[in-house]
Amino acid sequence: MDEAECQEIIDACRKNNVKLSIGYRMQHEPNTQTVMQFAKDKPYGAIERIDAVAAYSGGENRSPDNWRMRADMGGGAMYDMGVYPLNGSRYAAGEEPVAVSGRHEITHPEAFTEVDSTTHFTLEFPSGAVAECMTSFVKPGNKLEVTCAEGSYYLRPMSNYNGVQGATSDGRKLDKPIANQQAAQMDDDARAILQDMPVMVPGEEGLRDIRIVQAIFKSAREDGKRIEL
C-alpha cells in the first residue's frame, strides 16, 4: 500500500533469488502492446495528451465490510481501478511523470465513509505531454486515448478482461485477438522462470505506480496542489 511495503517485497525477492512480477495483465495484451510500441516509435509524432479512464458504477451498493470500502485493506477507486489509467498513461507516454495533481470528487458520502469514490488526477511528463485521468466506483468509463502532433489513437475499452480494441487516426485497426489475458500473463511469467529471463512487469513497476498514487492522495489532501515527483 506504500513505497516502503513495495521495497520490502522487492528486497525480499532479490535476497532469496526469486522473480517478482506485478499482475498487470494489460501489458500482456497485444493491442496494449501496440500502444506501448507507439510510445517508442512515435509514428504519429510527439505525444501531446493522454486521456485515460477506468471506472464503473454501482459501487455505492457494496457492503461496508467489502475490502474495496475499507481504507485499511487498500480500498477505494484509486487503489482498485486507478492503477489502470495511471499505468496506462505511463506506458502510453513511454516516460515517467515529473509532477502530479489530484482531487477527489465527493459523491455518496453515506456509503464511502473511508475511501474515495471518484478521483481525478493529472500527470505531467518531461516531454511536455500531459495525462488527464479519472477513476470511479460510481460512474462508468473505460478508455485510453493518445493525441499526438500528427495524429491520434485509442483503446476503448482499455482495461476489460476481453475485447480490448481501438484504432488510429489514419484508419489502422487495433484489434489483435487474444484468448485469455491472464493465460498470456502466466505463460510469460513461467517462461521468464524457465528460461531465467527478466519478467515483463517487474516489482519496480508496481513501486513506481504506488509512489505516484501516494502523491495523488497528498495532492488531494492539499486542495489539488501540484506535487513534484
C-alpha positions in Angstrom: 0.0 0.0 0.0 3.0 2.3 0.2 6.6 2.6 -1.1 8.1 1.0 2.0 6.0 -2.1 1.6 6.8 -2.3 -2.1 10.5 -2.0 -1.4 10.4 -4.6 1.3 8.8 -7.1 -1.1 11.3 -6.3 -3.8 14.2 -6.7 -1.4 12.9 -10.0 0.0 12.6 -11.5 -3.5 16.0 -10.2 -4.5 17.6 -11.6 -1.4 16.1 -15.0 -2.0 16.8 -15.1 -5.7 13.2 -15.4 -6.8 11.4 -13.5 -9.5 8.7 -10.9 -8.7 6.1 -9.9 -11.2 3.2 -7.5 -10.9 -0.1 -8.8 -12.1 -0.6 -6.1 -14.7 -2.4 -8.2 -17.3 -2.8 -5.3 -19.7 0.9 -5.2 -20.5 0.5 -8.8 -21.8 -2.4 -7.8 -24.1 -1.4 -7.4 -27.8 -3.3 -4.2 -28.6 -2.0 -2.6 -25.4 1.5 -3.7 -26.5 1.0 -1.9 -29.8 0.3 1.3 -27.9 3.4 0.7 -25.8 5.4 0.3 -29.1 3.9 3.6 -30.4 5.3 5.3 -27.4 8.8 4.2 -28.5 8.4 4.7 -32.3 6.3 7.9 -32.3 4.5 7.0 -35.6 2.2 10.0 -35.2 4.8 12.5 -33.9 5.3 13.7 -30.4 2.8 12.7 -27.8 0.9 15.7 -26.5 -2.0 14.5 -24.4 -3.3 11.3 -22.9 -6.9 10.8 -21.7 -7.3 7.6 -19.5 -10.3 6.4 -17.6 -11.1 3.2 -15.8 -14.3 3.3 -13.8 -17.7 1.7 -13.2 -20.9 2.5 -11.5 -22.8 0.8 -8.7 -20.0 0.6 -6.1 -22.1 2.6 -3.6 -24.2 -0.5 -3.1 -21.4 -2.6 -1.7 -21.4 -3.8 1.9 -19.2 -1.6 4.1 -17.3 -4.7 5.0 -16.1 -5.2 1.4 -12.4 -4.7 1.1 -13.0 -2.0 -1.6 -14.8 0.1 1.0 -12.1 -0.2 3.7 -9.1 2.1 3.9 -7.0 -0.4 5.9 -7.4 -3.0 3.2 -6.4 -0.8 0.3 -9.9 0.1 -0.8 -11.1 3.0 -2.8 -11.3 3.8 -6.5 -7.7 4.9 -6.8 -6.2 1.8 -5.3 -8.6 -0.6 -7.1 -9.2 0.9 -10.6 -7.0 3.9 -10.7 -3.9 1.9 -11.4 -5.3 1.2 -14.9 -5.3 4.8 -16.1 -2.1 5.5 -14.1 -0.1 2.7 -15.5 -1.7 3.1 -18.9 -0.7 6.7 -19.1 2.9 5.8 -18.2 3.2 3.1 -20.8 1.3 5.2 -23.4 3.7 8.1 -22.8 6.8 5.9 -22.6 8.2 8.1 -19.9 7.9 8.7 -16.2 5.8 11.7 -14.8 7.6 14.5 -13.1 4.6 16.1 -11.4 1.1 15.1 -10.4 -2.0 16.7 -9.1 -5.2 15.1 -7.9 -8.7 15.7 -6.4 -11.5 13.5 -5.0 -15.0 14.1 -6.3 -17.2 13.5 -3.3 -20.4 11.5 -4.0 -22.4 9.1 -1.9 -20.7 10.1 1.4 -23.0 7.9 3.3 -21.5 4.8 1.5 -17.9 6.0 1.1 -17.0 6.8 4.7 -13.4 5.7 4.5 -12.3 5.7 0.8 -12.5 7.7 -2.4 -15.5 7.0 -4.7 -14.1 9.1 -7.6 -10.6 10.5 -8.2 -9.3 12.8 -10.9 -5.6 13.2 -11.5 -3.2 14.8 -13.9 0.3 13.6 -14.8 2.9 15.9 -16.3 5.7 14.3 -18.3 9.2 15.5 -19.1 8.4 15.9 -22.8 5.6 18.2 -22.1 2.9 15.6 -22.6 0.0 15.7 -20.1 -2.3 12.9 -19.0 -5.8 13.6 -17.7 -7.2 10.6 -15.8 -10.2 9.5 -13.9 -11.2 6.5 -11.9 -14.5 5.8 -10.1 -16.8 3.4 -8.3 -19.9 5.4 -9.1 -19.7 6.5 -12.8 -18.7 4.4 -15.8 -15.8 4.9 -18.2 -13.1 2.8 -19.9 -10.7 4.3 -22.4 -7.1 5.2 -23.3 -6.8 8.0 -25.9 -3.5 9.4 -27.1 -3.3 12.7 -29.1 0.0 13.3 -31.0 1.3 16.1 -33.1 0.5 14.3 -36.3 -2.4 12.0 -35.4 -4.0 10.0 -32.6 -5.1 6.6 -31.5 -7.2 5.0 -28.8 -8.2 1.8 -27.0 -11.9 1.6 -26.0 -12.3 -0.3 -23.8 -8.7 -0.3 -22.4 -9.0 -2.5 -19.3 -11.6 -5.1 -19.9 -10.8 -8.8 -19.5 -11.6 -9.2 -23.2 -12.5 -7.1 -26.2 -9.8 -4.5 -25.8 -9.7 -2.8 -29.2 -9.1 0.6 -30.8 -8.0 2.4 -33.9 -5.6 5.1 -35.2 -6.5 8.4 -36.9 -5.3 7.0 -40.2 -7.7 4.0 -40.1 -5.5 1.3 -38.7 -7.5 -1.1 -36.5 -6.0 -2.2 -33.2 -7.9 -5.5 -32.9 -5.4 -8.3 -32.4 -7.2 -11.2 -30.8 -6.2 -12.9 -27.5 -7.9 -15.9 -26.0 -7.2 -15.1 -22.4 -5.1 -12.2 -20.9 -4.3 -14.0 -17.7 -3.2 -17.1 -19.5 -0.8 -15.0 -21.6 0.4 -13.3 -18.4 1.0 -16.7 -16.7 2.8 -18.0 -19.8 5.1 -15.0 -19.9 5.9 -15.3 -16.2 6.5 -19.0 -16.5 8.8 -18.5 -19.5 10.8 -16.0 -17.5 11.3 -18.5 -14.7 12.1 -21.5 -17.0 14.5 -19.5 -19.2 15.8 -17.4 -16.4 14.9 -14.2 -18.2 13.6 -10.8 -16.7 9.9 -10.8 -16.1 7.9 -8.4 -18.3 6.4 -6.5 -15.4 8.9 -6.4 -12.5 8.2 -5.4 -9.0 9.7 -2.0 -9.6 6.8 -1.2 -11.9 4.4 -1.5 -9.1 6.6 0.6 -6.8 6.6 3.4 -9.4 2.8 3.4 -9.5 2.4 3.3 -5.7 4.8 6.3 -5.4 2.5 8.2 -7.8 -0.7 7.0 -6.0 0.7 8.4 -2.8 1.5 11.7 -4.4 -2.1 11.9 -5.8 -3.5 11.4 -2.4 -1.2 14.0 -1.0 -2.3 16.5 -3.7 -5.9 15.8 -3.0 -5.4 16.4 0.7 -3.8 19.7 -0.1 -6.6 21.1 -2.4 -5.1 19.8 -5.7 -1.6 21.2 -5.1 0.9 20.3 -7.8 3.3 17.7 -6.4 6.7 17.2 -8.0 7.9 13.7 -8.1 
